[in-house]
């Protein structure tokens, strides 16, 4: 059984498409053994209606210093570029790019030195296709006198503004549903025509995933295991597939939305390794 490869990149890969019939699902449902009765299990909810696409570029201003921005690149080895324009009197100073850990702590990710023009640029390597929260702070100076003078020019680390950006991954997506409505998925959700959800082999049940294709975006929870055919990474319910135009085996971009609450599902299915 293949393990899902979730490589972190921004650009979409031009993958060949193959038409898949609507009555040929590749998710974790088993038509031969699953009851056809329709229990009263509610369909899994998606993200709030006002939850728009996570930005892939964001900027902020460090008070007393200048502005900076974070932008994912097309290089999968160094996917995030952080650059800024600060005052020329800060030339030679170092800046730290920090990321917020899942535990809520700020951790140094990388750093750069401010050039004579006041500008700086650095790339940060990460393979995590998820929403990252970043901030830029001035690194402390070893010279106490200079550090004291600089403290009047910029906010403390605690006040430094942060931004949220999505490091997207690329994947193949298929769809399923008809012929399995009324049956339970591997995560215990009763599949219906209006169910919003995706199947994936490794992400935990209830994990919310943002799927993008052709300028359209939808956020849906993992409700099933699969897909197990077509070398695909995600199997979308028909409802989700229709929203973003997946009609066969199509390339999509995605990001794991760890910043959103995990959707509770009736049961948990172990990830396939």
C-alpha positions in Angstrom: 0.0 0.0 0.0 1.5 3.3 -1.0 2.1 6.0 1.5 0.7 9.4 0.5 3.4 11.8 -0.6 2.6 15.4 0.5 5.4 17.5 -0.9 5.3 21.1 0.1 5.3 23.4 -3.0 3.2 26.2 -4.3 3.0 25.6 -8.0 0.7 23.0 -9.5 2.1 20.2 -11.4 0.6 19.6 -14.8 -0.6 16.0 -14.3 -2.5 13.9 -16.9 -6.2 13.5 -16.3 -8.1 10.3 -16.6 -11.9 10.2 -16.5 -13.3 8.2 -13.6 -16.9 7.1 -13.5 -19.0 8.5 -10.7 -20.1 5.0 -9.5 -16.5 3.9 -9.1 -15.5 5.3 -5.7 -12.0 4.7 -4.4 -12.6 5.7 -0.7 -12.8 3.4 2.3 -16.5 2.3 2.0 -17.2 -1.3 1.3 -20.5 -1.7 -0.6 -20.5 -5.5 0.1 -20.4 -5.3 3.8 -21.8 -1.9 4.8 -25.4 -1.6 5.6 -27.5 0.3 3.1 -29.7 1.8 5.9 -29.4 5.5 6.4 -28.7 6.1 10.1 -29.3 9.5 11.6 -25.6 10.4 11.8 -25.2 14.0 10.7 -22.9 14.9 7.8 -19.6 16.3 8.9 -19.5 20.1 8.9 -17.0 22.1 7.0 -15.2 25.3 8.1 -17.3 28.4 8.9 -18.8 29.9 5.8 -16.8 33.1 6.2 -13.5 31.2 6.3 -11.8 32.3 3.0 -8.7 30.9 1.4 -5.6 31.2 3.6 -3.2 33.8 2.0 0.0 32.6 0.4 1.5 36.1 0.8 1.3 38.4 3.7 3.0 41.6 5.0 3.4 43.3 8.3 5.1 46.4 9.8 7.6 46.2 12.6 7.0 49.5 14.4 10.1 51.8 14.3 11.9 49.5 11.8 10.0 49.0 8.6 7.9 46.5 6.6 8.4 42.9 5.7 6.6 40.2 3.8 6.5 36.4 3.6 5.9 34.6 0.3 6.0 30.9 -0.6 8.2 30.2 -3.6 8.2 27.5 -6.3 11.3 25.8 -4.9 10.2 22.8 -2.8 13.5 22.8 -0.9 13.2 26.5 0.2 9.5 27.2 -0.1 9.2 30.4 2.0 11.0 33.7 1.2 10.9 36.5 3.8 12.1 39.9 2.8 11.8 43.5 4.1 12.8 47.1 3.9 13.9 48.7 7.1 15.6 52.0 7.9 19.1 52.4 6.6 20.3 53.3 10.2 19.6 49.6 11.0 22.2 48.4 8.3 24.4 45.7 9.7 21.8 44.6 12.3 20.4 41.0 12.2 16.8 40.0 12.0 15.3 36.7 13.2 12.4 35.1 11.4 10.4 33.1 14.0 7.7 30.6 13.6 5.0 29.7 16.1 5.1 26.1 17.2 2.0 23.9 17.7 2.6 24.5 21.4 2.2 28.2 20.9 5.9 29.1 21.4 8.0 31.3 19.1 11.0 29.5 17.7 13.7 30.9 15.5 13.4 29.6 11.9 16.1 31.5 10.1 17.7 34.9 10.0 19.3 37.5 7.8 21.5 40.6 8.0 20.1 44.0 7.0 22.1 45.4 4.1 23.3 49.0 3.7 20.1 49.8 1.7 18.0 48.7 4.7 16.8 45.6 2.8 17.1 42.0 3.8 15.9 38.7 2.3 16.2 35.1 3.4 14.5 31.7 2.6 13.1 29.3 5.1 13.1 25.6 4.4 10.0 23.7 5.5 8.2 20.6 4.2 5.1 21.1 6.2 2.1 21.9 3.9 0.1 23.8 6.4 -0.7 27.2 7.7 2.3 28.8 9.3 2.4 31.9 11.6 5.6 33.9 11.2 7.1 37.1 12.6 10.2 39.1 12.1 12.1 40.6 15.1 15.4 42.5 15.4 18.1 40.2 16.9 19.6 41.5 20.1 22.9 43.3 19.8 25.9 42.3 21.9 26.9 45.9 22.4 24.7 47.0 25.4 24.8 50.7 24.5 23.8 50.1 20.9 21.1 47.7 22.0 19.7 50.3 24.4 19.5 52.9 21.6 17.9 50.4 19.2 15.2 49.6 21.8 13.6 53.0 21.1 13.3 52.2 17.4 11.3 48.9 17.5 8.7 47.1 19.5 9.5 44.3 21.9 9.3 40.8 20.7 6.0 40.4 22.5 4.5 43.2 20.5 6.0 42.2 17.1 3.2 41.6 14.6 2.9 38.2 13.0 1.3 36.9 9.7 -0.3 33.6 8.7 0.6 32.1 5.3 -0.2 28.8 3.6 2.5 26.6 2.3 0.6 24.6 -0.3 1.2 21.1 -1.4 0.4 19.5 -4.8 -1.6 16.3 -5.1 -4.0 14.3 -7.3 -7.7 14.2 -6.4 -10.6 12.0 -7.5 -14.2 11.9 -6.3 -16.8 9.4 -5.1 -20.3 9.1 -3.6 -23.1 7.8 -5.8 -23.8 4.2 -5.0 -22.6 4.6 -1.4 -25.0 7.1 0.0 -26.5 6.0 3.3 -23.4 3.9 4.1 -20.9 4.8 6.8 -17.4 5.9 6.0 -14.3 4.6 7.8 -14.5 7.6 10.2 -18.2 6.7 11.0 -19.8 9.5 9.0 -23.0 8.5 7.1 -22.3 9.5 3.5 -25.0 11.5 1.8 -25.3 13.6 -1.4 -24.7 16.8 0.6 -21.8 15.5 2.7 -18.7 17.7 2.7 -15.6 15.7 3.2 -12.5 14.1 1.8 -10.8 10.7 2.1 -7.1 10.4 2.8 -4.8 7.6 3.8 -2.7 9.3 6.5 -4.4 12.4 7.9 -6.4 11.8 11.1 -10.2 11.7 10.9 -11.6 15.2 11.4 -8.5 17.0 10.2 -9.6 20.0 8.1 -8.0 20.3 4.6 -8.2 23.3 2.2 -8.4 22.1 -1.4 -7.8 24.5 -4.3 -8.3 24.1 -8.0 -8.8 26.6 -10.8 -9.2 29.6 -8.5 -11.8 27.8 -6.4 -11.3 26.8 -2.8 -13.2 24.5 -0.4 -12.4 23.5 3.2 -13.5 20.0 4.2 -12.7 17.5 7.0 -11.2 14.0 6.5 -14.1 11.6 6.9 -12.8 8.5 5.2 -9.8 6.4 4.3 -8.5 6.2 0.7 -8.1 6.6 -2.2 -6.7 3.3 -3.2 -6.6 3.7 -7.0 -5.5 6.1 -9.7 -2.4 7.0 -7.7 -4.5 9.7 -6.1 -3.9 11.4 -2.7 -7.4 12.7 -2.0 -10.9 11.3 -2.7 -13.5 14.1 -2.6 -17.2 13.6 -1.9 -19.3 14.6 -4.9 -20.4 17.7 -3.1 -16.8 18.9 -2.7 -15.7 17.8 -6.1 -18.5 19.8 -7.8 -17.5 23.0 -5.9 -14.0 23.1 -7.2 -14.5 21.3 -10.6 -12.9 17.9 -10.0 -14.4 15.6 -12.5 -11.8 12.8 -12.9 -8.2 12.4 -11.7 -7.2 16.1 -11.4 -4.3 18.0 -10.0 -5.1 20.2 -7.0 -3.2 22.2 -4.4 -3.9 21.7 -0.7 -3.0 22.8 2.8 -3.6 21.1 6.1 -5.6 23.5 8.2 -4.2 22.8 11.7 -5.4 26.4 12.6 -9.0 25.2 12.4 -10.7 23.0 15.0 -10.7 19.2 14.3 -14.2 18.1 13.3 -15.5 15.4 15.6 -16.4 12.2 13.7 -18.4 9.3 15.2 -15.3 7.0 15.1 -11.6 7.2 14.3 -10.0 5.1 11.6 -6.3 4.5 11.8 -4.1 6.1 9.2 -2.8 3.8 6.4 1.0 3.6 6.3 
